[in-house]
Amino acid sequence: MSTHASADTPFVIGNREFGSRLIVGTGKYPDNEIMVRAIRASGSDMVTVAVRRIDLDRTREEGILYHLDPGEFFLLANTAGCYTAEDAIRYARLARAAGFNEWLKLEVIGDEATLLPDTQATLDAARVLVAEGFKVMAYTNEDLITALRLEDAGCVAVMPLASPIGSGLGLLNPYYVRAIKERCEVPIIVDAGVGTASDACLTMEQGVDGVLMNTAIAAARDPVRMAAAMREAVVAGRLAYLAGRMPTREVAVPSSPPLPE
Amino acid sequence: MDGKVTIRLNGKAREVAADITVSGLLDELGLVPGMVVVERNREILARERYPTVRLSEGDQLELVHFVGGG
């Protein structure tokens, strides 16, 4: 048993240590002020951003960096919206050229209706990007074989989904996620599908290293409060995993001593 | 030189001064160079080259930046 109730190993991805096991997105917030307050409330130190063509027709579109200090948060660029390995590689290079870091959330989508990943294209892109020096955190489905191949390709983290992006359906396949965690050496971060705090907690209880979410916070009625809830849920789930849950039983067992006869 | 050239900027045709640099164009658009990544004819242009690279007829320019995303 640990000497300190909350003692844990550091959360390290690709030789970099992060303070929080919760990674949050920056999309779909009602406004930028709420976004920044929510991210701070989440306690996250890594946030995802997307790369997009500047809309020159708008009077003055401001990029997210006018609101988010890259000194305060570690920026993880994504390749969201890419449907081919070629597009993902192109957007990865554009993201790196922004000059912050060589980290990437690699995402290659295979189907518009479900936004499920194209795992073959993800693998193809991962191999190219790892060779180019990117630190690739790969979004994938909860398939063990793909996870092992992504690890083998040199990804610094494998990120299986809990359920489809933006669905809020929670962790649909805890067994598959546990299998991935048990077999991979690299950090496993569950990315996408968490809907509320209990989903985040249950996900962390599987023993995974972290959780990445966006819509669950951004689309909550009160994003700042939900961000605070997620922070607690991720810590609680992690501690419960480390503590080791009691066995489940099909019969009741009294907690108090029996009364004298 | 007060000639004009037509480039393709973020997918749309745009007339610019014939000898305009990338820096000049960003200035004209009110964009901060440090916040923008420029792709010229599908090749990423290093920021230190913005002041010296001049645009030519038919150049394809993509200006991208970071936006919110998950």
HADDOCK unambig.tbl for C-alpha pairs under 7 A between the chains (distance, minus, plus):
assign (segid A and resid 25 and name CA) (segid B and resid 69 and name CA) 5.64 0.50 0.50
assign (segid A and resid 25 and name CA) (segid B and resid 70 and name CA) 3.97 0.50 0.50
assign (segid A and resid 26 and name CA) (segid B and resid 68 and name CA) 4.47 0.50 0.50
assign (segid A and resid 26 and name CA) (segid B and resid 69 and name CA) 4.98 0.50 0.50
assign (segid A and resid 26 and name CA) (segid B and resid 70 and name CA) 5.95 0.50 0.50
assign (segid A and resid 27 and name CA) (segid B and resid 68 and name CA) 4.10 0.50 0.50
assign (segid A and resid 27 and name CA) (segid B and resid 69 and name CA) 3.99 0.50 0.50
assign (segid A and resid 27 and name CA) (segid B and resid 70 and name CA) 5.75 0.50 0.50
assign (segid A and resid 48 and name CA) (segid B and resid 69 and name CA) 6.23 0.50 0.50
assign (segid A and resid 48 and name CA) (segid B and resid 70 and name CA) 5.56 0.50 0.50
assign (segid A and resid 49 and name CA) (segid B and resid 66 and name CA) 6.12 0.50 0.50
assign (segid A and resid 49 and name CA) (segid B and resid 67 and name CA) 5.94 0.50 0.50
assign (segid A and resid 49 and name CA) (segid B and resid 68 and name CA) 5.20 0.50 0.50
assign (segid A and resid 49 and name CA) (segid B and resid 69 and name CA) 4.72 0.50 0.50
assign (segid A and resid 49 and name CA) (segid B and resid 70 and name CA) 6.41 0.50 0.50
assign (segid A and resid 50 and name CA) (segid B and resid 66 and name CA) 5.45 0.50 0.50
assign (segid A and resid 50 and name CA) (segid B and resid 67 and name CA) 5.23 0.50 0.50
assign (segid A and resid 50 and name CA) (segid B and resid 68 and name CA) 5.83 0.50 0.50
assign (segid A and resid 50 and name CA) (segid B and resid 69 and name CA) 4.79 0.50 0.50
assign (segid A and resid 51 and name CA) (segid B and resid 64 and name CA) 6.50 0.50 0.50
assign (segid A and resid 51 and name CA) (segid B and resid 65 and name CA) 5.57 0.50 0.50
assign (segid A and resid 51 and name CA) (segid B and resid 66 and name CA) 4.66 0.50 0.50
assign (segid A and resid 51 and name CA) (segid B and resid 67 and name CA) 6.10 0.50 0.50
assign (segid A and resid 52 and name CA) (segid B and resid 64 and name CA) 5.25 0.50 0.50
assign (segid A and resid 52 and name CA) (segid B and resid 65 and name CA) 5.69 0.50 0.50
assign (segid A and resid 52 and name CA) (segid B and resid 66 and name CA) 6.33 0.50 0.50
assign (segid A and resid 52 and name CA) (segid B and resid 67 and name CA) 6.55 0.50 0.50
assign (segid A and resid 53 and name CA) (segid B and resid 10 and name CA) 6.82 0.50 0.50
assign (segid A and resid 53 and name CA) (segid B and resid 62 and name CA) 6.88 0.50 0.50
assign (segid A and resid 53 and name CA) (segid B and resid 63 and name CA) 5.76 0.50 0.50
assign (segid A and resid 53 and name CA) (segid B and resid 64 and name CA) 4.15 0.50 0.50
assign (segid A and resid 53 and name CA) (segid B and resid 65 and name CA) 6.50 0.50 0.50
assign (segid A and resid 54 and name CA) (segid B and resid 63 and name CA) 5.81 0.50 0.50
assign (segid A and resid 54 and name CA) (segid B and resid 64 and name CA) 5.07 0.50 0.50
assign (segid A and resid 54 and name CA) (segid B and resid 65 and name CA) 6.23 0.50 0.50
assign (segid A and resid 63 and name CA) (segid B and resid 65 and name CA) 6.13 0.50 0.50
assign (segid A and resid 63 and name CA) (segid B and resid 66 and name CA) 5.66 0.50 0.50
assign (segid A and resid 63 and name CA) (segid B and resid 67 and name CA) 5.47 0.50 0.50
assign (segid A and resid 64 and name CA) (segid B and resid 66 and name CA) 5.87 0.50 0.50
assign (segid A and resid 64 and name CA) (segid B and resid 67 and name CA) 4.91 0.50 0.50
assign (segid A and resid 64 and name CA) (segid B and resid 68 and name CA) 6.15 0.50 0.50
assign (segid A and resid 65 and name CA) (segid B and resid 66 and name CA) 6.98 0.50 0.50
assign (segid A and resid 94 and name CA) (segid B and resid 37 and name CA) 6.58 0.50 0.50
assign (segid A and resid 94 and name CA) (segid B and resid 44 and name CA) 6.98 0.50 0.50
assign (segid A and resid 97 and name CA) (segid B and resid 37 and name CA) 6.45 0.50 0.50
assign (segid A and resid 98 and name CA) (segid B and resid 36 and name CA) 6.99 0.50 0.50
assign (segid A and resid 98 and name CA) (segid B and resid 37 and name CA) 5.83 0.50 0.50
assign (segid A and resid 213 and name CA) (segid B and resid 70 and name CA) 6.97 0.50 0.50
assign (segid A and resid 214 and name CA) (segid B and resid 70 and name CA) 5.34 0.50 0.50
